Amino acid sequence: MAMGFFGLALFLFLAFDFDQGSPSSASASAASSSSSQNVQVTYGTVLKLMHEKTKFRLHSHEVPYGSGSGQQSVTGFPNVDDSNSYWIVRPPPDTSAKQGDTIPDGAIIRLQHMRTRKWLHSHLHASPISGNLEVSCFGGESESDTGDYWKLLIEGSGKSWKQDQRIRLQHIDTGGYLHSHDKKYARIAGGQQEVCGVREKRADNVWLAAEGVYLPITESK
């Protein structure tokens, strides 16, 4: 496991093209969910989001939905070591936030799927299993809209996002909370569980930042 995180960190700092700043000039913390607490999540961090109740990771892959929007599907994945569960934390394009900035409670963020470069997205299409709001991956490096915007809501008294901290993500356009449950796909994503949007706060829409490469806080000059 440790070698996997080290390899991801090495890949990011030698070959990965961030929007802002020079990743080769900083150091990152490759961390698992068992690492020390109080690690800050900053813009540019690459992480996995773990569903608190089921422990599945937020996941995507180049498999379209067979209904609804037909966009790239998003699921919950049971295994910890799958590379299709990594997401890059990005700010909206019209803000002054930059790589290495901490992310306060209430911030609007985007999550970019590392493997396919598409954005975590939602809309009014019905999700395949439960009929809630569909959550998909959409767009690309130069294609993003407000359907990719999510509001960070920290549970408890935290003022900025940290690893292992309980959070909710509320979709800006629909008001739905990023949600998962133990309803599983039988065919195209067998064994993976549905991820959708639900407009009510429930125990099933709490997530935690787990494994990943956490970029250090950028010091003000």
Secondary structure, 3 states (H helix, E strand, C coil): CHHHHHHHHHHHHHHCCCCCCCHHHCCCEEECCCCCCCCECECCCEEEEEECCCCCEEEEEEEECCCCCCCEEEEEECCCCCHHHCEEEECCCCCCCCCCCECECCCEEEEEECCCCCEEEEEEEECCCCCCEEEEEECECCECCHHHCEEEEECCCCCECECCCCEEEEECCCCCEEEEEEEECCCCCCCCEEEEEECCCCHHHCEEEEEEEECCCCCCC
